[in-house]
Amino acid sequence: MGEKEVWMCVCGESVDVKSTECGTCGRDRYGVPRKWVKPADAVRLLDGKISLLRAQFPEAAGLPN
C-alpha cells in the first residue's frame, strides 16, 4: 500500500488532503463548522464594514489601517 496525504481534523479524524471538510464532524481544515462563515468570506465582510466606517468617520482616516 502507498502513502496517503491527509490532514487532521480537530475532532481527531484523518481526512484525505483533497477533501475540504471532515466527513465525521463537518468542520473544514481550519476547524470551522460548516454552518459558520468561511474565513475568506469573513475577511470580505469585515473589509466592507471598515470601508463604511471610514466613509462615515473621515476624521479617523489618519489612524493606522
All heavy atoms as TSV, in Angstrom:
chain	resi	resn	atom	element	x	y	z
A	1	MET	N	N	0.831	-1.186	0.000
A	1	MET	CA	C	0.000	0.000	0.000
A	1	MET	C	C	0.875	1.248	0.000
A	1	MET	O	O	1.875	1.314	0.698
A	1	MET	CB	C	-0.900	0.034	1.221
A	1	MET	CG	C	-1.881	-1.103	1.311
A	1	MET	SD	S	-3.255	-0.555	2.311
A	1	MET	CE	C	-4.591	-1.074	1.306
A	2	GLY	N	N	0.435	2.266	-0.740
A	2	GLY	CA	C	1.162	3.530	-0.792
A	2	GLY	C	C	0.743	4.456	0.328
A	2	GLY	O	O	-0.229	4.216	1.047
A	3	GLU	N	N	1.501	5.512	0.470
A	3	GLU	CA	C	1.167	6.504	1.481
A	3	GLU	C	C	0.056	7.408	0.968
A	3	GLU	O	O	-0.065	7.650	-0.223
A	3	GLU	CB	C	2.401	7.340	1.817
A	3	GLU	CG	C	3.454	6.554	2.555
A	3	GLU	CD	C	4.631	7.429	2.953
A	3	GLU	OE1	O	4.477	8.657	3.016
A	3	GLU	OE2	O	5.694	6.856	3.214
A	4	LYS	N	N	-0.745	7.896	1.886
A	4	LYS	CA	C	-1.869	8.764	1.550
A	4	LYS	C	C	-1.711	10.074	2.303
A	4	LYS	O	O	-1.439	10.077	3.502
A	4	LYS	CB	C	-3.170	8.067	1.961
A	4	LYS	CG	C	-4.414	8.791	1.590
A	4	LYS	CD	C	-5.633	7.966	1.982
A	4	LYS	CE	C	-6.909	8.696	1.702
A	4	LYS	NZ	N	-8.081	7.938	2.094
A	5	GLU	N	N	-1.853	11.199	1.595
A	5	GLU	CA	C	-1.757	12.500	2.254
A	5	GLU	C	C	-3.087	12.824	2.926
A	5	GLU	O	O	-4.145	12.692	2.309
A	5	GLU	CB	C	-1.412	13.590	1.250
A	5	GLU	CG	C	0.020	13.528	0.758
A	5	GLU	CD	C	0.380	14.744	-0.049
A	5	GLU	OE1	O	0.167	15.879	0.438
A	5	GLU	OE2	O	0.869	14.558	-1.166
A	6	VAL	N	N	-3.009	13.244	4.179
A	6	VAL	CA	C	-4.207	13.575	4.958
A	6	VAL	C	C	-3.950	14.840	5.762
A	6	VAL	O	O	-2.820	15.275	5.926
A	6	VAL	CB	C	-4.608	12.436	5.923
A	6	VAL	CG1	C	-4.953	11.170	5.167
A	6	VAL	CG2	C	-3.526	12.171	6.947
A	7	TRP	N	N	-5.034	15.429	6.245
A	7	TRP	CA	C	-4.941	16.487	7.253
A	7	TRP	C	C	-5.753	16.027	8.441
A	7	TRP	O	O	-6.689	15.251	8.308
A	7	TRP	CB	C	-5.390	17.847	6.721
A	7	TRP	CG	C	-6.766	17.942	6.115
A	7	TRP	CD1	C	-7.105	17.698	4.822
A	7	TRP	CD2	C	-7.979	18.318	6.765
A	7	TRP	NE1	N	-8.451	17.900	4.614
A	7	TRP	CE2	C	-9.014	18.289	5.799
A	7	TRP	CE3	C	-8.306	18.692	8.063
A	7	TRP	CZ2	C	-10.344	18.606	6.098
A	7	TRP	CZ3	C	-9.626	19.010	8.361
A	7	TRP	CH2	C	-10.617	18.968	7.383
A	8	MET	N	N	-5.336	16.457	9.631
A	8	MET	CA	C	-6.000	16.023	10.858
A	8	MET	C	C	-7.059	17.038	11.262
A	8	MET	O	O	-6.771	18.223	11.430
A	8	MET	CB	C	-4.990	15.866	12.001
A	8	MET	CG	C	-3.995	14.747	11.796
A	8	MET	SD	S	-4.770	13.122	11.633
A	8	MET	CE	C	-5.492	12.935	13.237
A	9	CYS	N	N	-8.269	16.578	11.421
A	9	CYS	CA	C	-9.371	17.418	11.873
A	9	CYS	C	C	-9.263	17.622	13.386
A	9	CYS	O	O	-8.647	16.808	14.088
A	9	CYS	CB	C	-10.700	16.753	11.523
A	9	CYS	SG	S	-12.138	17.736	12.028
A	10	VAL	N	N	-9.864	18.688	13.873
A	10	VAL	CA	C	-9.836	18.934	15.318
A	10	VAL	C	C	-10.564	17.847	16.101
A	10	VAL	O	O	-10.313	17.679	17.291
A	10	VAL	CB	C	-10.406	20.329	15.677
A	10	VAL	CG1	C	-9.538	21.422	15.103
A	10	VAL	CG2	C	-11.831	20.482	15.198
A	11	CYS	N	N	-11.434	17.095	15.431
A	11	CYS	CA	C	-12.144	16.003	16.109
A	11	CYS	C	C	-11.283	14.743	16.195
A	11	CYS	O	O	-11.678	13.762	16.819
A	11	CYS	CB	C	-13.472	15.702	15.418
A	11	CYS	SG	S	-13.329	14.821	13.840
A	12	GLY	N	N	-10.077	14.787	15.550
A	12	GLY	CA	C	-9.173	13.653	15.611
A	12	GLY	C	C	-9.225	12.748	14.392
A	12	GLY	O	O	-8.427	11.822	14.275
A	13	GLU	N	N	-10.116	13.014	13.482
A	13	GLU	CA	C	-10.275	12.204	12.275
A	13	GLU	C	C	-9.215	12.570	11.233
A	13	GLU	O	O	-8.872	13.735	11.053
A	13	GLU	CB	C	-11.667	12.440	11.684
A	13	GLU	CG	C	-12.045	11.520	10.557
A	13	GLU	CD	C	-12.321	10.101	11.008
A	13	GLU	OE1	O	-12.700	9.905	12.180
A	13	GLU	OE2	O	-12.163	9.192	10.181
A	14	SER	N	N	-8.672	11.558	10.530
A	14	SER	CA	C	-7.772	11.790	9.402
A	14	SER	C	C	-8.636	11.988	8.160
A	14	SER	O	O	-9.489	11.164	7.859
A	14	SER	CB	C	-6.860	10.586	9.177
A	14	SER	OG	O	-6.014	10.396	10.269
A	15	VAL	N	N	-8.408	13.096	7.445
A	15	VAL	CA	C	-9.219	13.445	6.283
A	15	VAL	C	C	-8.316	13.526	5.064
A	15	VAL	O	O	-7.227	14.113	5.125
A	15	VAL	CB	C	-9.931	14.804	6.510
A	15	VAL	CG1	C	-10.835	15.129	5.340
A	15	VAL	CG2	C	-10.720	14.787	7.806
A	16	ASP	N	N	-8.753	12.942	3.953
A	16	ASP	CA	C	-7.999	12.991	2.706
A	16	ASP	C	C	-7.668	14.432	2.354
A	16	ASP	O	O	-8.515	15.322	2.488
A	16	ASP	CB	C	-8.802	12.333	1.579
A	16	ASP	CG	C	-8.009	12.247	0.300
A	16	ASP	OD1	O	-7.277	11.263	0.128
A	16	ASP	OD2	O	-8.126	13.174	-0.525
A	17	VAL	N	N	-6.448	14.686	1.906
A	17	VAL	CA	C	-5.976	16.037	1.633
A	17	VAL	C	C	-6.825	16.735	0.562
A	17	VAL	O	O	-6.928	17.960	0.542
A	17	VAL	CB	C	-4.471	16.025	1.261
A	17	VAL	CG1	C	-4.260	15.485	-0.138
A	17	VAL	CG2	C	-3.857	17.389	1.428
A	18	LYS	N	N	-7.476	15.982	-0.309
A	18	LYS	CA	C	-8.316	16.565	-1.363
A	18	LYS	C	C	-9.682	17.009	-0.845
A	18	LYS	O	O	-10.363	17.786	-1.490
A	18	LYS	CB	C	-8.494	15.575	-2.507
A	18	LYS	CG	C	-7.198	15.271	-3.233
A	18	LYS	CD	C	-7.390	14.235	-4.308
A	18	LYS	CE	C	-6.053	13.883	-4.944
A	18	LYS	NZ	N	-6.189	12.793	-5.899
A	19	SER	N	N	-10.077	16.544	0.335
A	19	SER	CA	C	-11.367	16.905	0.917
A	19	SER	C	C	-11.282	18.277	1.582
A	19	SER	O	O	-10.267	18.633	2.176
A	19	SER	CB	C	-11.805	15.882	1.963
A	19	SER	OG	O	-12.007	14.627	1.376
A	20	THR	N	N	-12.364	19.035	1.486
A	20	THR	CA	C	-12.384	20.360	2.094
A	20	THR	C	C	-12.975	20.354	3.491
A	20	THR	O	O	-12.827	21.317	4.230
A	20	THR	CB	C	-13.179	21.356	1.224
A	20	THR	OG1	O	-14.502	20.851	1.047
A	20	THR	CG2	C	-12.517	21.554	-0.120
A	21	GLU	N	N	-13.670	19.271	3.854
A	21	GLU	CA	C	-14.228	19.198	5.203
A	21	GLU	C	C	-14.236	17.767	5.709
A	21	GLU	O	O	-14.184	16.814	4.935
A	21	GLU	CB	C	-15.628	19.802	5.267
A	21	GLU	CG	C	-16.671	19.086	4.475
A	21	GLU	CD	C	-18.020	19.776	4.540
A	21	GLU	OE1	O	-18.070	21.009	4.481
A	21	GLU	OE2	O	-19.023	19.056	4.650
A	22	CYS	N	N	-14.303	17.633	7.020
A	22	CYS	CA	C	-14.314	16.330	7.683
A	22	CYS	C	C	-15.663	15.654	7.476
A	22	CYS	O	O	-16.708	16.279	7.674
A	22	CYS	CB	C	-14.033	16.524	9.173
A	22	CYS	SG	S	-14.116	15.009	10.147
A	23	GLY	N	N	-15.654	14.408	7.096
A	23	GLY	CA	C	-16.886	13.660	6.907
A	23	GLY	C	C	-17.547	13.272	8.220
A	23	GLY	O	O	-18.734	12.950	8.256
A	24	THR	N	N	-16.808	13.316	9.320
A	24	THR	CA	C	-17.349	12.946	10.621
A	24	THR	C	C	-18.063	14.108	11.302
A	24	THR	O	O	-19.205	13.983	11.728
A	24	THR	CB	C	-16.208	12.428	11.534
A	24	THR	OG1	O	-15.575	11.321	10.893
A	24	THR	CG2	C	-16.748	12.000	12.885
A	25	CYS	N	N	-17.377	15.267	11.387
A	25	CYS	CA	C	-17.961	16.390	12.132
A	25	CYS	C	C	-18.362	17.574	11.249
A	25	CYS	O	O	-19.041	18.483	11.713
A	25	CYS	CB	C	-17.000	16.861	13.219
A	25	CYS	SG	S	-15.538	17.700	12.596
A	26	GLY	N	N	-17.921	17.583	9.977
A	26	GLY	CA	C	-18.306	18.655	9.062
A	26	GLY	C	C	-17.469	19.918	9.167
A	26	GLY	O	O	-17.785	20.926	8.554
A	27	ARG	N	N	-16.373	19.887	9.939
A	27	ARG	CA	C	-15.514	21.074	10.051
A	27	ARG	C	C	-14.533	21.114	8.889
A	27	ARG	O	O	-14.140	20.077	8.368
A	27	ARG	CB	C	-14.736	21.052	11.362
A	27	ARG	CG	C	-15.624	21.206	12.573
A	27	ARG	CD	C	-14.785	21.076	13.847
A	27	ARG	NE	N	-15.608	21.106	15.024
A	27	ARG	CZ	C	-15.859	22.207	15.730
A	27	ARG	NH1	N	-15.325	23.341	15.375
A	27	ARG	NH2	N	-16.632	22.161	16.787
A	28	ASP	N	N	-14.127	22.345	8.514
A	28	ASP	CA	C	-13.128	22.480	7.452
A	28	ASP	C	C	-11.736	22.344	8.046
A	28	ASP	O	O	-11.577	22.117	9.243
A	28	ASP	CB	C	-13.301	23.790	6.672
A	28	ASP	CG	C	-13.006	25.036	7.492
A	28	ASP	OD1	O	-12.435	24.930	8.597
A	28	ASP	OD2	O	-13.341	26.128	7.013
A	29	ARG	N	N	-10.705	22.478	7.218
A	29	ARG	CA	C	-9.342	22.259	7.710
A	29	ARG	C	C	-8.877	23.315	8.702
A	29	ARG	O	O	-7.857	23.151	9.352
A	29	ARG	CB	C	-8.337	22.084	6.581
A	29	ARG	CG	C	-8.408	23.045	5.460
A	29	ARG	CD	C	-7.399	22.753	4.347
A	29	ARG	NE	N	-7.938	21.837	3.348
A	29	ARG	CZ	C	-7.279	20.825	2.843
A	29	ARG	NH1	N	-6.054	20.581	3.207
A	29	ARG	NH2	N	-7.830	20.050	1.945
A	30	TYR	N	N	-9.644	24.396	8.858
A	30	TYR	CA	C	-9.333	25.405	9.875
A	30	TYR	C	C	-10.074	25.127	11.185
A	30	TYR	O	O	-9.937	25.864	12.150
A	30	TYR	CB	C	-9.703	26.804	9.381
A	30	TYR	CG	C	-8.986	27.193	8.113
A	30	TYR	CD1	C	-9.653	27.174	6.894
A	30	TYR	CD2	C	-7.647	27.556	8.134
A	30	TYR	CE1	C	-8.995	27.513	5.723
A	30	TYR	CE2	C	-6.979	27.893	6.968
A	30	TYR	CZ	C	-7.655	27.864	5.768
A	30	TYR	OH	O	-7.009	28.198	4.604
A	31	GLY	N	N	-10.921	24.094	11.196
A	31	GLY	CA	C	-11.681	23.757	12.390
A	31	GLY	C	C	-13.015	24.477	12.480
A	31	GLY	O	O	-13.696	24.422	13.503
A	32	VAL	N	N	-13.402	25.162	11.402
A	32	VAL	CA	C	-14.642	25.940	11.394
A	32	VAL	C	C	-15.812	25.039	10.971
A	32	VAL	O	O	-15.747	24.394	9.930
A	32	VAL	CB	C	-14.523	27.136	10.426
A	32	VAL	CG1	C	-15.805	27.936	10.381
A	32	VAL	CG2	C	-13.353	28.021	10.823
A	33	PRO	N	N	-16.883	24.995	11.770
A	33	PRO	CA	C	-18.050	24.197	11.397
A	33	PRO	C	C	-18.668	24.674	10.084
A	33	PRO	O	O	-18.592	25.851	9.734
A	33	PRO	CB	C	-19.034	24.422	12.553
A	33	PRO	CG	C	-18.176	24.824	13.698
A	33	PRO	CD	C	-17.037	25.594	13.099
A	34	ARG	N	N	-19.269	23.768	9.374
A	34	ARG	CA	C	-19.866	24.019	8.062
A	34	ARG	C	C	-20.838	25.195	8.074
A	34	ARG	O	O	-20.901	25.966	7.125
A	34	ARG	CB	C	-20.595	22.757	7.609
A	34	ARG	CG	C	-21.201	22.820	6.258
A	34	ARG	CD	C	-21.876	21.516	5.870
A	34	ARG	NE	N	-21.130	20.388	6.417
A	34	ARG	CZ	C	-21.653	19.219	6.698
A	34	ARG	NH1	N	-22.921	18.989	6.486
A	34	ARG	NH2	N	-20.921	18.242	7.198
A	35	LYS	N	N	-21.585	25.386	9.131
A	35	LYS	CA	C	-22.614	26.428	9.191
A	35	LYS	C	C	-22.033	27.819	9.438
A	35	LYS	O	O	-22.723	28.801	9.278
A	35	LYS	CB	C	-23.628	26.101	10.283
A	35	LYS	CG	C	-24.414	24.844	9.995
A	35	LYS	CD	C	-25.366	24.527	11.113
A	35	LYS	CE	C	-26.080	23.216	10.842
A	35	LYS	NZ	N	-26.960	22.851	11.918
A	36	TRP	N	N	-20.786	27.912	9.855
A	36	TRP	CA	C	-20.182	29.202	10.150
A	36	TRP	C	C	-19.700	29.869	8.870
A	36	TRP	O	O	-19.560	29.247	7.834
A	36	TRP	CB	C	-19.002	29.034	11.083
A	36	TRP	CG	C	-19.358	28.709	12.494
A	36	TRP	CD1	C	-20.560	28.266	12.956
A	36	TRP	CD2	C	-18.511	28.757	13.624
A	36	TRP	NE1	N	-20.508	28.047	14.301
A	36	TRP	CE2	C	-19.252	28.344	14.724
A	36	TRP	CE3	C	-17.191	29.108	13.783
A	36	TRP	CZ2	C	-18.710	28.285	15.993
A	36	TRP	CZ3	C	-16.650	29.042	15.050
A	36	TRP	CH2	C	-17.407	28.643	16.149
A	37	VAL	N	N	-19.400	31.125	8.964
A	37	VAL	CA	C	-18.850	31.869	7.834
A	37	VAL	C	C	-17.422	31.386	7.588
A	37	VAL	O	O	-16.647	31.199	8.522
A	37	VAL	CB	C	-18.843	33.384	8.146
A	37	VAL	CG1	C	-18.156	34.165	7.048
A	37	VAL	CG2	C	-20.254	33.887	8.356
A	38	LYS	N	N	-17.076	31.203	6.337
A	38	LYS	CA	C	-15.727	30.779	5.968
A	38	LYS	C	C	-14.754	31.949	6.150
A	38	LYS	O	O	-15.141	33.110	6.019
A	38	LYS	CB	C	-15.691	30.299	4.515
A	38	LYS	CG	C	-16.612	29.119	4.253
A	38	LYS	CD	C	-16.132	27.904	4.993
A	38	LYS	CE	C	-17.021	26.713	4.729
A	38	LYS	NZ	N	-16.956	25.717	5.734
A	39	PRO	N	N	-13.478	31.681	6.445
A	39	PRO	CA	C	-12.505	32.744	6.692
A	39	PRO	C	C	-12.433	33.793	5.579
A	39	PRO	O	O	-12.401	34.992	5.867
A	39	PRO	CB	C	-11.181	31.989	6.826
A	39	PRO	CG	C	-11.581	30.642	7.323
A	39	PRO	CD	C	-12.900	30.348	6.652
A	40	ALA	N	N	-12.414	33.374	4.334
A	40	ALA	CA	C	-12.329	34.339	3.227
A	40	ALA	C	C	-13.564	35.238	3.195
A	40	ALA	O	O	-13.462	36.446	2.929
A	40	ALA	CB	C	-12.163	33.613	1.903
A	41	ASP	N	N	-14.745	34.670	3.469
A	41	ASP	CA	C	-15.976	35.469	3.498
A	41	ASP	C	C	-15.963	36.444	4.674
A	41	ASP	O	O	-16.420	37.579	4.557
A	41	ASP	CB	C	-17.207	34.566	3.584
A	41	ASP	CG	C	-17.418	33.742	2.332
A	41	ASP	OD1	O	-16.922	34.152	1.256
A	41	ASP	OD2	O	-18.066	32.684	2.424
A	42	ALA	N	N	-15.439	36.005	5.822
A	42	ALA	CA	C	-15.371	36.873	6.996
A	42	ALA	C	C	-14.465	38.074	6.727
A	42	ALA	O	O	-14.809	39.207	7.074
A	42	ALA	CB	C	-14.862	36.084	8.200
A	43	VAL	N	N	-13.332	37.842	6.076
A	43	VAL	CA	C	-12.417	38.937	5.747
A	43	VAL	C	C	-13.098	39.915	4.809
A	43	VAL	O	O	-13.017	41.136	4.991
A	43	VAL	CB	C	-11.109	38.393	5.132
A	43	VAL	CG1	C	-10.271	39.513	4.530
A	43	VAL	CG2	C	-10.315	37.624	6.174
A	44	ARG	N	N	-13.801	39.412	3.804
A	44	ARG	CA	C	-14.508	40.270	2.847
A	44	ARG	C	C	-15.564	41.116	3.551
A	44	ARG	O	O	-15.670	42.328	3.326
A	44	ARG	CB	C	-15.142	39.421	1.746
A	44	ARG	CG	C	-15.804	40.215	0.647
A	44	ARG	CD	C	-16.442	39.314	-0.405
A	44	ARG	NE	N	-17.275	38.258	0.146
A	44	ARG	CZ	C	-18.517	38.420	0.602
A	44	ARG	NH1	N	-19.076	39.606	0.577
A	44	ARG	NH2	N	-19.201	37.399	1.068
A	45	LEU	N	N	-16.336	40.503	4.442
A	45	LEU	CA	C	-17.373	41.233	5.178
A	45	LEU	C	C	-16.773	42.299	6.083
A	45	LEU	O	O	-17.277	43.430	6.156
A	45	LEU	CB	C	-18.225	40.261	6.005
A	45	LEU	CG	C	-19.113	39.311	5.212
A	45	LEU	CD1	C	-19.704	38.240	6.135
A	45	LEU	CD2	C	-20.225	40.078	4.525
A	46	LEU	N	N	-15.687	41.961	6.777
A	46	LEU	CA	C	-15.044	42.938	7.659
A	46	LEU	C	C	-14.431	44.088	6.864
A	46	LEU	O	O	-14.518	45.245	7.282
A	46	LEU	CB	C	-13.982	42.253	8.513
A	46	LEU	CG	C	-14.533	41.331	9.598
A	46	LEU	CD1	C	-13.411	40.542	10.247
A	46	LEU	CD2	C	-15.302	42.121	10.640
A	47	ASP	N	N	-13.828	43.793	5.719
A	47	ASP	CA	C	-13.276	44.857	4.872
A	47	ASP	C	C	-14.375	45.820	4.432
A	47	ASP	O	O	-14.181	47.041	4.406
A	47	ASP	CB	C	-12.574	44.279	3.638
A	47	ASP	CG	C	-11.201	43.721	3.949
A	47	ASP	OD1	O	-10.642	44.048	5.015
A	47	ASP	OD2	O	-10.682	42.947	3.110
A	48	GLY	N	N	-15.541	45.290	4.107
A	48	GLY	CA	C	-16.672	46.137	3.725
A	48	GLY	C	C	-17.119	47.029	4.874
A	48	GLY	O	O	-17.396	48.221	4.676
A	49	LYS	N	N	-17.167	46.487	6.069
A	49	LYS	CA	C	-17.574	47.282	7.235
A	49	LYS	C	C	-16.545	48.359	7.555
A	49	LYS	O	O	-16.903	49.485	7.909
A	49	LYS	CB	C	-17.805	46.372	8.441
A	49	LYS	CG	C	-19.038	45.514	8.268
A	49	LYS	CD	C	-19.291	44.624	9.449
A	49	LYS	CE	C	-20.512	43.774	9.150
A	49	LYS	NZ	N	-21.205	43.356	10.320
A	50	ILE	N	N	-15.271	48.032	7.406
A	50	ILE	CA	C	-14.217	49.025	7.643
A	50	ILE	C	C	-14.342	50.168	6.646
A	50	ILE	O	O	-14.221	51.342	7.007
A	50	ILE	CB	C	-12.823	48.358	7.571
A	50	ILE	CG1	C	-12.619	47.453	8.791
A	50	ILE	CG2	C	-11.719	49.403	7.470
A	50	ILE	CD1	C	-11.405	46.552	8.705
A	51	SER	N	N	-14.612	49.840	5.387
A	51	SER	CA	C	-14.779	50.878	4.364
A	51	SER	C	C	-15.944	51.799	4.698
A	51	SER	O	O	-15.841	53.022	4.557
A	51	SER	CB	C	-15.005	50.237	2.993
A	51	SER	OG	O	-13.869	49.540	2.579
A	52	LEU	N	N	-17.050	51.230	5.151
A	52	LEU	CA	C	-18.209	52.035	5.532
A	52	LEU	C	C	-17.890	52.937	6.723
A	52	LEU	O	O	-18.282	54.108	6.748
A	52	LEU	CB	C	-19.402	51.142	5.862
A	52	LEU	CG	C	-20.034	50.404	4.694
A	52	LEU	CD1	C	-21.074	49.398	5.187
A	52	LEU	CD2	C	-20.670	51.400	3.731
A	53	LEU	N	N	-17.190	52.421	7.706
A	53	LEU	CA	C	-16.816	53.224	8.876
A	53	LEU	C	C	-15.875	54.361	8.489
A	53	LEU	O	O	-16.006	55.482	8.982
A	53	LEU	CB	C	-16.174	52.340	9.945
A	53	LEU	CG	C	-17.141	51.414	10.686
A	53	LEU	CD1	C	-16.373	50.396	11.519
A	53	LEU	CD2	C	-18.092	52.218	11.552
A	54	ARG	N	N	-14.931	54.076	7.592
A	54	ARG	CA	C	-14.014	55.137	7.140
A	54	ARG	C	C	-14.761	56.230	6.386
A	54	ARG	O	O	-14.424	57.406	6.507
A	54	ARG	CB	C	-12.920	54.540	6.274
A	54	ARG	CG	C	-11.898	53.793	7.092
A	54	ARG	CD	C	-10.669	53.449	6.311
A	54	ARG	NE	N	-9.698	52.851	7.214
A	54	ARG	CZ	C	-8.890	51.878	6.869
A	54	ARG	NH1	N	-8.907	51.405	5.641
A	54	ARG	NH2	N	-8.054	51.392	7.736
A	55	ALA	N	N	-15.771	55.854	5.595
A	55	ALA	CA	C	-16.567	56.843	4.881
A	55	ALA	C	C	-17.388	57.670	5.855
A	55	ALA	O	O	-17.564	58.869	5.677
A	55	ALA	CB	C	-17.464	56.146	3.861
A	56	GLN	N	N	-17.899	57.035	6.902
A	56	GLN	CA	C	-18.740	57.721	7.895
A	56	GLN	C	C	-17.920	58.628	8.804
A	56	GLN	O	O	-18.393	59.668	9.246
A	56	GLN	CB	C	-19.498	56.678	8.734
A	56	GLN	CG	C	-20.461	57.263	9.724
A	56	GLN	CD	C	-21.644	57.971	9.069
A	56	GLN	OE1	O	-22.114	57.554	8.023
A	56	GLN	NE2	N	-22.101	59.038	9.678
A	57	PHE	N	N	-16.685	58.229	9.089
A	57	PHE	CA	C	-15.840	58.969	10.018
A	57	PHE	C	C	-14.504	59.320	9.342
A	57	PHE	O	O	-13.456	58.793	9.717
A	57	PHE	CB	C	-15.577	58.132	11.284
A	57	PHE	CG	C	-16.834	57.727	11.993
A	57	PHE	CD1	C	-17.322	56.438	11.882
A	57	PHE	CD2	C	-17.540	58.639	12.761
A	57	PHE	CE1	C	-18.479	56.053	12.528
A	57	PHE	CE2	C	-18.706	58.261	13.422
A	57	PHE	CZ	C	-19.187	56.977	13.297
A	58	PRO	N	N	-14.530	60.219	8.365
A	58	PRO	CA	C	-13.306	60.543	7.627
A	58	PRO	C	C	-12.217	61.161	8.504
A	58	PRO	O	O	-11.033	61.068	8.179
A	58	PRO	CB	C	-13.773	61.520	6.548
A	58	PRO	CG	C	-15.078	62.049	7.027
A	58	PRO	CD	C	-15.678	60.988	7.901
A	59	GLU	N	N	-12.606	61.780	9.620
A	59	GLU	CA	C	-11.596	62.385	10.503
A	59	GLU	C	C	-10.686	61.317	11.115
A	59	GLU	O	O	-9.597	61.631	11.585
A	59	GLU	CB	C	-12.261	63.218	11.613
A	59	GLU	CG	C	-13.078	62.426	12.608
A	59	GLU	CD	C	-14.514	62.120	12.163
A	59	GLU	OE1	O	-14.886	62.427	11.029
A	59	GLU	OE2	O	-15.258	61.575	12.988
A	60	ALA	N	N	-11.109	60.085	11.105
A	60	ALA	CA	C	-10.294	58.999	11.643
A	60	ALA	C	C	-9.387	58.394	10.560
A	60	ALA	O	O	-8.713	57.411	10.808
A	60	ALA	CB	C	-11.195	57.914	12.236
A	61	ALA	N	N	-9.367	59.011	9.380
A	61	ALA	CA	C	-8.590	58.477	8.270
A	61	ALA	C	C	-7.096	58.411	8.584
A	61	ALA	O	O	-6.372	57.611	8.008
A	61	ALA	CB	C	-8.819	59.291	6.999
A	62	GLY	N	N	-6.618	59.228	9.506
A	62	GLY	CA	C	-5.208	59.230	9.862
A	62	GLY	C	C	-4.815	58.071	10.750
A	62	GLY	O	O	-3.639	57.858	11.015
A	63	LEU	N	N	-5.794	57.316	11.216
A	63	LEU	CA	C	-5.495	56.155	12.070
A	63	LEU	C	C	-4.870	55.050	11.245
A	63	LEU	O	O	-5.127	54.932	10.047
A	63	LEU	CB	C	-6.774	55.662	12.751
A	63	LEU	CG	C	-7.418	56.643	13.726
A	63	LEU	CD1	C	-8.724	56.054	14.273
A	63	LEU	CD2	C	-6.481	56.942	14.891
A	64	PRO	N	N	-4.075	54.175	11.864
A	64	PRO	CA	C	-3.433	53.074	11.131
A	64	PRO	C	C	-4.474	52.132	10.530
A	64	PRO	O	O	-5.559	51.955	11.075
A	64	PRO	CB	C	-2.608	52.339	12.186
A	64	PRO	CG	C	-2.773	53.074	13.459
A	64	PRO	CD	C	-3.742	54.186	13.270
A	65	ASN	N	N	-4.104	51.522	9.403
A	65	ASN	CA	C	-5.006	50.569	8.721
A	65	ASN	C	C	-5.123	49.292	9.467
A	65	ASN	O	O	-4.367	48.674	9.950
A	65	ASN	CB	C	-4.523	50.313	7.293
A	65	ASN	CG	C	-4.755	51.526	6.423
A	65	ASN	OD1	O	-5.645	52.311	6.689
A	65	ASN	ND2	N	-3.939	51.666	5.413
